[in-house]
């Protein structure tokens, strides 16, 4: 895909975190605040202050990504003003990709028209499922009709691209229902799809339910079948997987996320945002109130600032690069350590990894459990370097 080759990690991206939601989904462990009345203007002012104190790139940002939480909890008008604030403080490349995460339950046609007019050109819509029973079970606040309606509005509103998010493999999920959702979603003709294997996160409703025996996760065979069903249907419909959970039509990859997976610089603003800039990594405090107080007092909400050294750079290359369909060159892995080599060979033999053409990437069994495989590679690297 030409646009993948053209995504240059040296052109940085800007991430804006909006940590508010109307409600908390049963699977979500993101540090967000559930509220219908967020402190919108105060939070906007904190973002503006943090941005003004930050050092922007001389060449301009190549992408902007508004994530959450649910950014539209702040309203389309406030989000438009925040984007205008960022344009007044930083410079941006021509044709910059401007992505907004949105959920059907808090989205209207008027919102989309205002957002497009403000400069947002890519929408990531959190559909998750098109089965009403599943949506209710997951704790979503929208229905399948809401999702279908929102998807139909995006094109007429003037957005350049639309991406839909889906989840598979949650407790009680079946391959039959998953195939029906895939078929319905593909009939909408989105430019991009993010298809995530369900992750059991500590502190969530589902974590407690599974631990207490009130819910049961699908087995490995079912997860593999769901992954294969998605890949077969998307490939037949003209989509290319470029990352373990993301597939796109030609010209529609998410450049912002691709930049992150390739280890490019990203400046993060807002509560819980993470940054990697010129070899320095930090995160902002997660609680929205604490973040606003910190910025109001010190101009920054950053904590945990540290320099990424050679070992850390390699680890981050592994964590991001193994997610990509292209994988990473075998040449970047350390050699000469028998224990590390055995760990990699074992993962390849068990089809969690595959090696070919001088590259190493996730194998068929590794894709549905990608986080665990990548962590195992990282642990083996830590043992080798330690």
C-alpha positions in Angstrom: 0.0 0.0 0.0 1.7 3.2 -1.2 0.4 5.4 1.6 2.1 3.1 4.1 5.4 3.7 2.5 4.7 7.4 2.4 4.0 7.7 6.1 7.2 9.2 7.5 7.7 8.6 11.2 10.0 11.7 11.3 6.9 13.9 10.7 5.3 14.0 14.2 1.7 13.6 15.2 -0.4 15.4 17.8 -2.8 13.5 20.1 -5.5 15.3 22.1 -7.1 13.2 25.0 -10.6 13.9 26.1 -11.2 11.7 29.2 -15.0 12.1 29.5 -17.8 9.7 28.6 -21.6 9.6 29.1 -21.3 6.1 30.6 -18.7 3.4 31.4 -18.6 0.3 29.2 -18.3 -3.0 31.0 -15.0 -3.9 29.3 -13.3 -0.5 29.5 -10.3 0.2 31.8 -9.4 3.6 30.3 -9.2 6.2 33.1 -12.3 8.3 32.0 -14.9 10.1 34.0 -18.6 9.3 33.3 -20.5 12.5 33.2 -23.1 14.3 31.1 -21.7 17.7 32.2 -17.9 17.8 31.8 -16.0 21.1 32.6 -15.7 21.8 28.9 -14.3 25.3 28.8 -11.9 24.7 31.8 -10.6 21.5 30.1 -10.2 23.4 26.8 -8.3 26.1 28.6 -6.0 23.5 30.1 -5.3 22.0 26.7 -4.5 25.5 25.3 -2.1 26.2 28.2 -0.3 22.9 27.9 0.0 23.3 24.1 1.3 26.9 24.4 4.0 25.7 26.8 5.0 22.7 24.7 7.6 22.9 22.0 6.0 22.2 18.6 8.0 20.7 15.6 9.5 23.2 13.1 8.1 21.3 10.1 4.6 20.9 11.4 2.4 18.0 12.6 1.3 15.5 10.0 -1.7 14.2 11.9 -4.0 15.2 14.8 -6.0 12.6 16.7 -8.8 13.4 19.2 -9.4 10.3 21.3 -11.0 9.4 24.6 -13.1 8.7 26.4 -15.8 10.1 24.1 -14.6 13.5 22.8 -18.1 14.6 21.8 -19.0 14.6 25.5 -17.5 18.2 25.2 -19.9 19.0 22.2 -19.0 19.6 18.6 -18.7 23.3 19.1 -16.1 23.0 21.9 -14.1 20.4 19.9 -14.1 22.8 16.9 -12.7 25.6 19.2 -10.0 23.2 20.5 -8.9 22.4 17.0 -8.8 26.1 16.2 -6.7 26.6 19.3 -4.2 24.0 18.2 -4.0 25.5 14.7 -3.3 28.9 16.3 -0.4 27.5 18.4 1.2 24.9 16.2 1.9 24.5 12.5 0.5 21.6 10.4 1.4 19.9 7.2 -0.8 20.5 4.1 -3.6 18.0 4.0 -3.1 17.0 7.6 -5.2 14.0 8.8 -7.6 15.1 11.5 -9.3 12.2 13.3 -12.1 12.2 15.8 -13.3 9.2 17.8 -17.0 9.3 18.2 -19.8 7.0 19.5 -23.2 6.7 17.9 -25.0 7.3 21.1 -23.9 10.9 21.4 -23.7 11.8 17.7 -26.1 13.8 15.5 -26.1 14.9 11.8 -25.7 18.5 13.0 -22.6 17.5 15.0 -21.0 15.9 12.0 -21.6 18.9 9.8 -20.2 21.3 12.4 -17.1 19.0 12.9 -16.4 18.7 9.2 -16.7 22.5 8.8 -14.2 22.9 11.7 -11.6 20.8 9.9 -12.1 17.3 11.1 -11.8 15.0 8.1 -11.6 11.4 9.5 -14.1 9.8 11.8 -13.5 6.7 13.9 -17.0 5.4 14.9 -17.2 3.1 17.9 -19.8 0.7 16.5 -18.4 -2.5 18.4 -21.4 -4.7 17.3 -24.5 -4.5 15.3 -26.4 -6.9 17.6 -28.6 -5.0 20.1 -28.3 -7.8 22.7 -24.5 -7.7 22.5 -24.5 -3.9 22.7 -26.5 -3.9 25.9 -24.4 -6.7 27.3 -21.2 -4.7 26.6 -22.6 -1.7 28.3 -22.8 0.5 25.2 -25.4 3.3 25.2 -26.3 3.1 21.5 -28.4 0.6 19.5 -27.6 -1.0 16.1 -30.0 1.5 14.5 -28.1 4.4 16.0 -24.9 3.0 14.6 -26.3 2.5 11.1 -27.8 6.0 11.1 -24.6 7.6 12.2 -22.6 5.8 9.6 -25.0 7.0 6.9 -24.6 10.6 8.0 -20.8 10.7 7.8 -20.4 10.8 4.0 -23.0 13.6 3.5 -21.5 15.6 6.2 -18.2 15.9 4.2 -15.8 13.6 6.0 -13.0 12.3 3.8 -12.8 8.9 5.6 -14.8 6.9 8.0 -13.5 4.0 10.2 -15.7 1.6 12.2 -14.5 -0.1 15.4 -15.6 -3.7 16.2 -14.9 -6.1 19.1 -15.0 -9.9 19.0 -14.3 -12.7 21.5 -16.1 -11.2 24.5 -17.9 -13.5 27.0 -20.7 -15.4 25.3 -19.7 -14.3 21.8 -20.4 -16.8 19.0 -19.0 -17.2 15.5 -22.5 -17.0 14.0 -23.3 -13.7 15.5 -19.8 -12.4 14.6 -20.3 -13.3 10.9 -23.6 -11.5 10.8 -22.1 -8.3 12.3 -19.2 -8.5 9.8 -21.6 -8.8 6.8 -23.8 -5.9 8.0 -20.8 -3.7 8.6 -19.2 -4.4 5.2 -22.5 -3.5 3.5 -21.9 0.0 4.8 -18.7 0.3 2.8 -16.4 2.0 5.4 -12.9 3.1 4.3 -11.3 1.5 7.3 -12.1 -1.1 10.0 -10.5 -1.6 13.4 -11.3 -5.1 14.7 -10.2 -5.8 18.2 -10.0 -9.0 20.1 -11.6 -8.6 23.4 -9.2 -8.0 26.3 -10.1 -8.9 29.9 -9.0 -5.8 31.8 -8.5 -5.8 35.6 -11.0 -3.6 37.5 -13.8 -4.0 34.9 -17.2 -5.6 35.2 -16.2 -8.5 32.9 -13.0 -9.2 34.8 -15.0 -9.8 38.0 -17.7 -11.7 36.2 -15.2 -14.1 34.6 -13.2 -14.5 37.8 -16.4 -15.3 39.7 -17.7 -17.7 37.1 -20.6 -15.5 36.0 -19.3 -15.2 32.4 -17.1 -17.4 30.2 -14.7 -16.3 27.5 -14.6 -18.1 24.1 -11.8 -20.7 23.7 -8.8 -20.4 21.5 -10.4 -22.3 18.7 -13.3 -19.9 18.6 -11.0 -16.9 18.7 -9.0 -18.2 15.8 -12.2 -18.8 13.8 -13.4 -15.3 14.5 -10.1 -13.8 13.4 -10.1 -15.9 10.2 -13.7 -15.0 9.5 -12.9 -11.3 9.7 -9.8 -11.7 7.5 -11.5 -13.7 4.9 -14.5 -11.4 4.6 -12.4 -8.2 4.6 -9.9 -9.5 2.1 -12.7 -10.6 -0.3 -14.3 -7.1 0.1 -11.0 -5.3 -1.0 -9.5 -4.4 2.4 -5.8 -5.0 3.3 -4.8 -5.7 6.8 -1.8 -3.5 7.6 -1.8 -4.1 11.4 -3.1 -7.0 13.5 -6.4 -5.2 14.3 -6.7 -2.7 11.4 -7.6 -3.1 7.7 -8.2 -0.4 5.1 -9.1 0.2 1.5 -6.4 1.8 -0.7 -5.5 5.3 0.6 -7.3 4.9 3.9 -4.8 3.7 6.5 -4.8 5.7 9.7 -1.5 7.6 9.3 -1.5 8.8 13.0 -1.6 5.3 14.4 0.8 4.0 11.8 3.3 6.7 12.9 3.0 5.4 16.6 3.5 1.8 15.6 6.6 2.7 13.7 8.1 4.6 16.6 7.5 8.1 15.4 7.2 11.2 17.6 3.8 12.0 19.0 3.0 14.9 21.4 0.2 14.1 23.7 -2.0 16.7 25.3 -4.7 16.2 27.9 -5.3 13.8 30.9 -3.7 10.4 30.5 -2.0 11.3 27.2 1.4 9.8 26.4 4.2 11.5 24.5 7.4 10.5 22.7 9.4 13.5 21.5 13.0 13.5 20.4 13.9 10.4 22.5 12.0 11.5 25.6 8.9 9.8 26.8 6.3 10.9 29.4 2.7 10.7 30.3 0.2 13.1 31.8 -1.6 12.5 35.0 -4.7 10.4 34.3 -7.3 12.1 36.5 -9.0 15.0 34.7 -9.2 17.3 37.7 -5.6 16.6 38.7 -4.5 17.3 35.2 -6.3 20.6 35.0 -4.9 21.7 38.4 -1.4 20.7 37.4 -1.6 22.7 34.1 -3.1 25.7 35.8 -0.4 25.7 38.4 2.7 24.6 36.4 1.8 24.7 32.7 2.1 20.9 32.4 0.5 17.7 33.6 3.5 15.5 32.7 4.9 12.8 35.0 7.3 9.9 34.6 9.6 11.8 32.2 12.5 9.6 31.1 15.0 9.2 28.3 14.5 6.2 26.0 17.9 4.5 25.8 19.1 1.9 23.3 17.4 -1.0 25.0 14.2 0.9 25.4 14.2 2.0 21.8 14.5 -1.7 20.7 11.7 -2.7 23.1 9.4 0.0 21.7 10.3 -1.1 18.2 9.2 -4.6 19.1 6.0 -3.5 20.8 4.9 -1.4 17.9 6.5 -3.2 14.9 5.2 -6.6 15.7 1.7 -5.3 15.5 2.2 -4.3 11.9 1.5 -6.8 9.1 4.9 -6.0 7.6 6.5 -7.0 11.0 10.1 -6.0 11.8 13.5 -7.0 10.3 15.1 -10.0 12.0 18.3 -8.0 11.8 17.1 -5.6 14.6 16.8 -8.5 17.1 19.7 -9.2 19.3 21.8 -12.2 18.3 24.4 -14.3 20.1 22.1 -15.1 23.1 21.0 -18.7 23.0 18.1 -18.3 25.5 16.6 -15.4 23.5 17.0 -17.3 20.2 15.3 -20.4 21.8 12.3 -18.2 22.9 11.8 -16.8 19.5 12.2 -20.2 17.8 9.6 -21.7 20.2 7.1 -19.0 19.3 7.7 -19.6 15.6 7.3 -23.4 16.0 4.0 -22.9 17.8 2.8 -20.5 15.1 2.6 -17.5 17.4 5.3 -15.9 15.3 6.3 -16.4 11.7 9.7 -15.6 10.1 10.1 -15.2 6.3 12.0 -12.9 3.9 14.2 -11.5 6.6 11.2 -10.3 8.6 9.4 -11.6 11.7 5.7 -11.0 12.4 2.8 -12.4 14.3 1.6 -15.8 13.1 -1.9 -17.2 12.8 -2.2 -18.2 16.4 -0.5 -15.1 17.6 -2.9 -12.5 16.1 -5.8 -13.1 18.5 -3.5 -13.0 21.5 -1.1 -10.5 20.2 -0.5 -8.6 23.4 0.6 -11.8 25.2 2.9 -12.8 22.4 4.6 -9.4 22.3 5.0 -9.3 26.0 6.6 -12.7 25.9 9.1 -11.4 23.3 9.7 -8.4 25.4 10.3 -10.6 28.5 12.8 -12.6 26.6 14.5 -9.4 25.5 14.6 -8.2 29.1 16.2 -11.5 30.2 18.7 -11.2 27.4 19.7 -7.6 28.1 19.5 -7.9 31.9 
